[in-house]
Amino acid sequence: VRYADGKGWYDARVEPRAPIPMDPAAAVLHYAQEIFEGLKAYKMADGGVAMFRPDANALRFVKSAERMAMPPLAPAAFLQSLREIIRIDQDWIPQSDEGSLYLRPYAFASEVFLGVRPALEYLYLVIASPVGAYFSGGIKPVSVWATPDYTRAAPGGTGAAKCGGNYAAGLSAQADAIEHGCDQVVYLDAVERKYVDELGGMNVFFVLDDGSLATPPLTGTILPGITRDSVIKLAERAGHQVVERPVSLDEWREGAASGRIREAFACGTAAVITPIGTIKSLDGEFTVADGGSGEVTMALRKQLVDIQRGRAADPFGWVHRVL
Ligand code: PMP
C-alpha cells in the first residue's frame, strides 16, 4: 500500500515477493523513518488458522507511527492486509504444534529528498515467512548480559515505538552479550543505570516469594509488549498480584540470593515465555533459584500457549480466527 500526502493510503495490492525499486535518496535510507510489527498466524487445535491479538499490534503500529511522525494506518486496513496474506499463504503455515507463519508488517518513508523533515510519501508492506519452534528440543532458559555500556532508550526517546532504529542501536549491545557468553542483552535504565528495562527483544517479569509478580512499568523506555500485557492478565486471573514497578539489578541479585525472588522470565511473540537462567554483569554472575524453569513461569506459558492454539477457552477474546 502506498501513501502520499493529500491522497492518503492507496494502491493496495498483493504481489509475489520480489525486490522493490528504491531511489538512493529515499528518506528511510538516510533518516530511518521506519516502523514495523511482528506477529504469528498458526494452526489451531481444530485445524483452523488464527492470529493472537492482532488488534493490539495494529494499535501499537499506530502509536509507533505517531512517534516517528508517520501517517497512521487504520487498524482495519492493517488487519485486512494480514488476513489477505494469510489466506494466500495458507499452504505455508506449518502443521506442527510449535511452528507458525511469521508476519512482518512494516512501513517506511519512500519520498525522495535529502532534507530532514517527515516524508510526504510512504510504503506499507507485509511479508510472511514460515518459522519453526523457537526452542528446538525443549525450552532452554536464556542467559543475559546486563550491559554497562549501552542503554536501549532514554526518557523522551523512541523506546516505546517499534522502529528499526531501536534495533540498529541494539546490535552492538547484543554482540557484546554474545561475547560475554550470553544469549541476550538486558538493558538497564538510561538515567540511573540501575533498573531493569527489558531484553533485546523481550519484556521481563519476576516472581516473588509471596506469589506476586513484578515487571518494569511502561514509562516510555520499553516496548509495551503484547505478550507482557497478556501475561499480566493471565497472572491476575490465576490469583497473582501483578505490580508494575522498577526492579533494580541489585534487587534481582539480592532477591535471588535471599529467595525473595523465586523466578525470573522473559516474554515476547517469538519465544512466548522463557525462563531467564544466568544473569551476568560486571559484578559477576548469579541465577534465580537453580536457573531452571520455574513453576509459575511454566504454568503461565502453558496457559498462554493453550489459549493461542485453541486448546483452552479464550476468556479475553484474544484469538482472531482467520480461516
Ligand atoms: N521488547 C522488545 C524490544 C521487542 O522487540 C519485543 C518483540 N516485539 C518485545 C519486547 C515483546 O513484545 P511482544 O510481546 O509484543 O512481541
Residues whose N, C-alpha, C, O or C-beta is under 5 A from the ligand:
A	BS01	PMP	E198 L199 G200 G201 M202 N203 L223 P224 G225 I226 T227 R228 C267 G268 T269
